[in-house]
Amino acid sequence: MNTWRQKYHIEPKKGWLNDPNGLCFFKGYYHVFYQYAYEPEGGNKYWAHLRSKDLLFWEEAPIFLSPDKDFDKSGVYSGCALVKEDTMHIFYTGNVKHKGDFDYINTGRESNTVHVVSKDGEHIDSRNVVMYNKDYPKGLTLHVRDPKVFEYENKYYMVLGARTMEDKGEVLIFESEDLENWKYIRTFETMARFGYMWECPDLFEINGQWILMACPQGVQGGKYEFQNIHSCVYFIIEGDFRTNGYISEYKEVDFGFDFYAPQTFMHDGRRLLLGWMGMPDADYTNPTLEYGYQHCMSVFRELDFKDNTLYMKPVKELESIRKPVFEYAEEKVIYKNTDDKRAFELEISNFGESLKIEIFDTVKLDFDANRGDLELSFIANGYGRDARYLKIKSLDSLRIMIDSSSLEIFVNDGKYVMSARMYPSNYSDIKVSGNIRGKLYSLDI
């Protein structure tokens, strides 16, 4: 029996899931496309498609994009959606890998930027290449991908992740007046080398501040910074992103084991984010492979920008599936899960100098003010996951979203987040110790 099937996170019934793509609200539905392969170990990428009216209940639509054109025959890679009036515009990278003795970095591949028009969000009305490798700036490898398009001051802008000949990651910015003809205008980069490739870029304005989000690959890390093989960061942009704007500082998006390739979109005044709860090239594994599928998405997160920091919190829609279990205000609490529930939300405040939480005899959270960090570690069933650390002076609040095989920890009102997959052998107890006050909910959907 598969006890790891998620209750309220998006995951495939069969096959492989990775990057969220094409997030938008169109004709009464939220749309999520994602990188999909029919085999659970991965393979040639398609765009799977889900839609929802409430971000909670998702219905599966037919596969939207297949790698069936000469310009994308090796995979329909990541991209975005832009809703303009009654039309959905999709942009993605058409991947082509030629057969032969190639390194597939500087030779042997194509990265084509493709524009798709859909009047109903389900069928393709047109699909054509708007940029080939020859249209990108000089000095780049063939690794240019993951278009994200937005409209600003009556023009359209596209960001693309890139890898230079010197193995330096950067983001390219293009401008268009008609979504078909694109002109390169500038590059965002760091002074020093910051990874060899920047994937899945996203450029957006929130509360008057421009943010560039990207996934730099190959950044060397330490105990508290860049602990995974690849990373996800946001850069704070000072000035006009089209002309003299520059990167002033960066911060990591997530400090856990499993979070990558986030994408954002705007609807109804909210900037919403969805990320892949996975990690490319990681040395840890997911035992759902034995059931024929792998990976899931994060919960949808609403973004806010304050105190020069990007805050994240689970969307308010998730509160509608809460069922109170109990409240507590004491030093030690043990919740006996006699009903074998697997989806919970834990809220904690009023901390002392230390806090310890154990979830299903699988994962442990340990905060010590004297040590100055929050440790997320596996007691068992980590499948190669060991420990991640968050450098933090004080702990003011925790909101922990627990599902059958995942954990998302929102620290200090969402100033920091730690995301991880977990695979309990049983769903017995939730133990909390420390001078705390809190609430535990079960989540029923």
C-alpha positions in Angstrom: 0.0 0.0 0.0 1.3 3.4 -1.0 1.0 5.7 2.1 3.0 8.5 0.5 0.4 9.7 -1.9 -0.1 13.4 -1.2 -3.4 14.8 0.0 -3.2 18.5 -1.0 -0.1 18.8 -3.1 0.0 18.5 -6.9 1.7 15.3 -8.1 1.4 13.0 -11.1 -0.6 9.8 -11.0 2.2 8.2 -13.0 5.4 9.4 -14.4 7.8 12.3 -13.6 7.0 15.9 -12.6 9.4 18.8 -12.4 9.3 22.6 -13.2 5.9 24.4 -13.0 5.2 26.2 -16.2 2.7 28.5 -17.7 1.0 29.6 -14.4 -1.9 31.9 -15.0 -5.6 32.6 -14.4 -7.6 32.2 -17.7 -11.3 32.1 -18.4 -12.3 31.3 -14.8 -9.6 28.8 -14.0 -6.1 28.7 -12.5 -3.9 26.8 -14.9 -0.8 24.9 -14.0 1.3 23.3 -16.7 4.4 21.3 -15.7 7.4 19.4 -17.1 6.2 15.8 -17.4 7.7 12.6 -18.6 5.9 9.3 -18.9 8.6 7.3 -17.1 9.1 8.0 -13.4 12.9 8.3 -13.8 12.4 11.1 -16.3 12.8 11.2 -20.1 11.6 13.4 -23.0 9.7 16.3 -21.6 6.0 17.2 -22.3 3.8 19.8 -20.8 1.1 18.3 -18.6 -1.9 20.4 -17.7 -4.1 20.9 -14.6 -6.8 23.5 -13.9 -8.6 24.6 -10.8 -11.2 27.2 -9.7 -9.9 27.4 -6.1 -6.2 26.3 -6.0 -7.4 23.2 -4.0 -9.2 20.8 -6.3 -7.4 20.2 -9.6 -8.8 18.5 -12.7 -6.5 16.9 -15.2 -6.6 18.3 -18.8 -5.0 16.5 -21.8 -1.3 16.9 -22.4 -0.9 20.4 -23.8 2.5 20.2 -25.5 4.4 17.2 -26.9 7.9 17.1 -28.4 6.6 16.5 -31.9 8.2 19.3 -33.9 11.6 19.5 -35.5 12.3 22.5 -33.2 11.5 20.8 -29.9 11.9 17.0 -30.7 14.2 16.5 -27.7 11.8 18.0 -25.2 9.4 20.9 -24.7 11.3 22.6 -21.9 10.2 25.2 -19.3 8.3 28.4 -20.1 5.5 30.6 -19.2 2.0 31.9 -20.0 0.9 35.5 -20.7 -2.9 36.1 -20.8 -3.8 39.0 -23.1 -7.5 39.7 -23.5 -9.2 36.4 -24.5 -6.0 34.7 -25.6 -3.3 32.6 -23.8 0.2 33.1 -25.1 2.7 30.4 -24.2 6.4 30.6 -24.5 8.8 27.7 -24.0 12.2 26.4 -24.9 12.2 23.8 -27.7 15.1 21.5 -27.0 17.0 19.7 -29.8 19.9 17.4 -29.2 21.6 16.1 -32.3 23.0 12.6 -32.5 26.8 12.5 -32.5 30.0 13.1 -30.5 28.9 16.4 -28.9 29.4 18.0 -25.5 25.8 19.4 -25.7 27.1 22.6 -24.1 28.9 24.3 -27.0 28.0 21.9 -29.7 25.2 19.5 -30.7 22.1 21.2 -29.4 19.5 23.9 -30.1 17.6 26.0 -27.6 14.7 27.5 -29.6 12.3 30.0 -28.0 8.8 29.1 -29.1 5.6 31.1 -29.1 2.2 29.2 -28.8 -1.2 30.9 -29.2 -4.3 29.3 -27.6 -7.8 30.8 -27.6 -9.2 28.3 -25.1 -6.1 27.2 -23.0 -6.5 23.6 -24.2 -5.9 23.6 -28.0 -3.0 25.1 -30.0 -4.0 27.6 -32.6 -0.4 28.5 -33.7 3.1 27.5 -32.6 6.3 28.9 -34.1 9.9 29.7 -33.2 10.5 33.4 -32.4 14.2 33.1 -31.5 17.0 30.6 -32.4 20.5 30.4 -30.9 21.8 32.8 -33.6 19.4 35.5 -32.2 20.9 35.5 -28.7 23.9 37.6 -27.8 27.4 36.4 -28.7 29.6 34.8 -26.1 27.0 32.3 -24.9 27.0 28.5 -24.9 24.0 26.7 -26.4 22.4 26.7 -22.9 19.8 29.5 -23.2 16.3 28.6 -21.9 13.2 29.0 -19.7 11.5 32.2 -21.1 9.3 34.2 -18.7 7.3 37.0 -20.4 5.5 40.0 -18.9 4.0 43.3 -20.0 5.2 46.6 -18.6 4.4 50.1 -19.8 2.9 49.0 -23.1 5.7 46.7 -24.1 6.5 43.1 -23.5 9.7 41.8 -21.9 11.2 38.3 -21.8 13.9 37.0 -19.5 16.0 33.9 -20.4 18.5 32.0 -18.4 21.9 31.6 -20.0 25.4 30.1 -19.6 28.4 32.0 -21.1 31.4 30.5 -22.8 33.3 31.2 -19.5 30.8 29.1 -17.6 29.1 32.0 -15.9 25.4 32.2 -15.3 23.4 35.2 -16.3 19.9 36.4 -17.4 19.1 38.0 -20.8 16.4 40.6 -21.2 14.5 41.0 -24.5 11.8 43.5 -25.6 8.9 43.2 -28.0 5.9 45.2 -29.2 4.0 42.3 -30.7 5.2 39.1 -28.9 6.7 37.8 -32.2 9.7 40.1 -32.9 12.1 40.3 -30.0 15.1 42.6 -29.5 17.9 41.9 -27.0 18.3 44.9 -24.7 20.6 43.9 -21.8 22.0 41.3 -19.4 21.8 40.9 -15.7 24.8 39.3 -14.1 26.9 39.4 -11.0 30.4 40.9 -10.8 32.0 37.7 -9.6 31.0 34.3 -11.0 27.9 33.0 -9.3 27.2 29.6 -10.7 27.8 28.3 -14.3 24.1 28.5 -15.4 21.1 30.5 -14.2 17.8 28.6 -14.9 14.2 29.5 -14.6 14.4 33.3 -14.3 11.4 35.4 -13.3 11.4 39.2 -13.2 8.5 41.0 -11.4 7.6 44.0 -9.4 6.1 43.7 -5.9 5.3 46.7 -3.6 7.3 49.0 -5.8 10.4 46.8 -5.8 11.8 44.8 -8.8 12.9 41.3 -8.0 14.8 38.9 -10.3 14.4 35.3 -9.3 16.6 32.6 -10.7 18.2 29.2 -10.0 22.0 29.4 -10.2 23.7 26.0 -10.7 27.0 25.2 -9.3 27.3 27.8 -6.5 29.7 26.6 -3.8 28.1 26.6 -0.4 28.7 26.1 3.3 26.8 25.1 6.4 24.3 27.9 6.2 24.4 29.0 2.6 23.8 27.1 -0.7 23.6 23.8 1.0 22.1 22.0 -2.1 23.9 21.1 -5.3 21.8 23.8 -7.0 20.1 26.8 -5.6 17.2 29.2 -5.9 17.7 32.9 -5.1 16.1 36.3 -5.6 18.1 39.4 -6.5 17.0 42.8 -5.5 17.2 45.2 -8.5 18.0 48.8 -8.0 17.2 51.2 -10.8 15.3 50.6 -14.1 15.6 47.0 -15.2 15.6 48.0 -18.8 18.6 50.4 -18.7 20.8 51.1 -15.7 19.3 48.7 -13.2 21.7 46.5 -11.3 21.7 43.7 -8.7 22.2 45.1 -5.2 22.0 41.9 -3.2 20.7 38.4 -3.2 18.9 36.1 -0.8 18.0 32.4 -1.0 14.4 31.5 -1.6 14.3 28.2 0.4 16.7 26.6 2.8 15.4 23.0 2.7 16.3 19.9 0.6 13.6 20.0 -2.1 12.8 23.3 -3.8 13.7 24.5 -7.3 12.4 26.2 -10.4 9.7 28.4 -8.8 7.5 30.5 -11.0 5.2 33.4 -10.1 2.1 35.1 -11.6 -0.4 37.8 -10.7 -4.1 37.4 -10.1 -6.6 39.4 -8.2 -3.9 41.6 -6.6 -1.8 38.7 -5.4 1.7 37.6 -6.5 1.5 33.8 -6.2 4.4 31.4 -6.4 4.6 27.6 -7.1 7.8 25.6 -6.9 9.0 22.1 -7.7 9.6 20.1 -4.6 12.6 18.4 -6.1 16.3 19.1 -6.8 18.1 18.2 -10.1 21.3 16.1 -9.7 20.6 15.5 -6.0 22.2 12.5 -4.4 19.1 11.7 -2.4 16.1 9.7 -3.8 12.4 9.3 -3.7 10.9 5.8 -3.0 7.7 6.6 -4.8 9.6 5.3 -7.8 8.4 1.8 -6.9 4.8 3.0 -7.4 5.6 4.4 -10.8 5.7 8.2 -10.1 8.1 10.8 -8.7 8.0 14.4 -7.3 5.4 17.0 -6.4 4.8 20.7 -6.3 5.0 23.0 -3.2 1.8 24.6 -1.9 0.9 27.8 -3.6 2.6 30.7 -1.8 1.5 34.3 -1.6 4.4 36.8 -1.8 5.0 40.0 0.0 8.0 42.4 0.0 8.9 44.3 3.2 12.0 45.2 5.1 14.0 44.5 2.0 12.9 40.8 2.1 10.6 38.6 0.1 8.1 37.0 2.5 6.1 33.9 1.6 3.0 32.3 3.2 0.6 29.5 2.1 -2.3 30.9 0.2 -5.4 31.6 2.3 -7.4 29.0 0.4 -5.7 26.3 2.4 -7.3 27.6 5.6 -10.7 26.5 4.3 -9.7 22.8 4.7 -8.5 23.1 8.3 -10.1 21.1 11.0 -9.0 22.0 14.5 -7.4 19.2 16.5 -6.3 21.0 19.6 -4.6 24.1 21.0 -1.8 24.0 23.6 0.2 26.3 25.8 2.7 24.2 27.7 6.2 22.9 27.6 5.7 19.4 26.2 3.0 18.1 23.8 2.5 14.7 22.2 -0.2 14.3 19.6 -1.1 10.6 19.2 -2.3 10.2 15.6 -4.7 7.3 16.3 -6.8 8.1 13.2 -3.8 7.6 10.8 -4.2 11.1 9.4 -1.4 12.3 7.2 -2.1 16.0 6.4 -1.6 18.6 9.1 -0.9 22.2 9.8 1.1 23.2 12.9 1.2 26.8 14.1 3.6 27.7 16.9 4.5 31.0 18.7 5.7 32.2 22.2 9.1 30.5 22.0 11.6 30.2 24.8 15.3 29.7 24.1 14.9 26.3 22.5 12.4 24.2 20.6 12.3 20.6 19.5 9.7 19.1 17.1 9.5 15.5 15.9 7.1 14.5 13.2 6.1 10.9 12.6 9.5 9.6 14.0 11.0 10.8 10.7 11.9 14.5 10.8 13.3 16.6 13.6 13.3 20.4 14.0 15.7 21.8 16.6 16.1 25.5 17.5 18.6 26.7 20.0 19.0 30.5 20.6 22.5 30.1 22.0 23.6 28.1 18.9 21.8 30.6 16.7 20.3 28.3 14.2 17.3 26.1 13.3 18.2 22.6 12.2 16.0 20.4 10.0 17.3 16.8 10.1 16.1 13.3 9.5 15.7 10.7 12.2 14.9 8.0 9.6 13.5 7.6 6.0 15.4 10.5 4.5 16.6 8.4 1.6 19.9 10.3 1.5 18.7 13.5 3.1 20.6 14.4 6.2 20.4 18.0 7.7 19.8 21.5 6.6 20.5 24.6 8.7 19.0 28.1 8.9 21.1 30.8 10.6 18.6 32.7 12.8 18.9 34.8 15.9 15.4 34.5 17.2 12.4 32.3 16.5 9.1 34.2 16.5 6.7 32.0 14.7 6.5 28.7 12.8 3.9 27.5 10.4 4.4 23.9 9.3 2.5 22.4 6.4 2.6 18.6 6.6 1.4 16.2 3.9 1.8 12.5 3.5 5.3 12.8 2.1 6.3 16.5 2.4 7.1 19.2 4.8 7.1 23.0 4.3 8.2 25.1 7.2 7.5 28.9 7.2 9.7 30.7 9.7 9.0 34.1 11.2 5.9 35.0 9.2 7.5 33.4 6.1 10.7 35.4 6.1 12.4 32.0 5.6 11.1 28.7 4.3 12.5 25.2 4.5 11.0 22.5 2.2 11.6 18.8 2.1 10.2 15.5 1.0 9.9 12.9 3.7 8.7 9.3 3.6 7.5 8.0 7.0 7.2 4.3 7.7 4.3 5.2 10.1 2.3 8.3 10.9 2.3 7.9 14.7 3.2 11.0 16.8 3.8 14.7 16.5 5.9 15.8 19.5 6.6 19.4 20.5 8.8 20.5 23.4 9.7 24.1 24.5 7.9 27.0 26.2 5.4 27.4 23.4 1.8 28.2 22.4 0.3 26.7 19.3 -2.5 25.1 17.3 -2.7 21.8 15.4 -5.1 21.3 12.5 -5.8 18.4 10.3 -6.2 19.2 6.6 -9.0 17.3 4.9 -9.5 17.5 1.2 
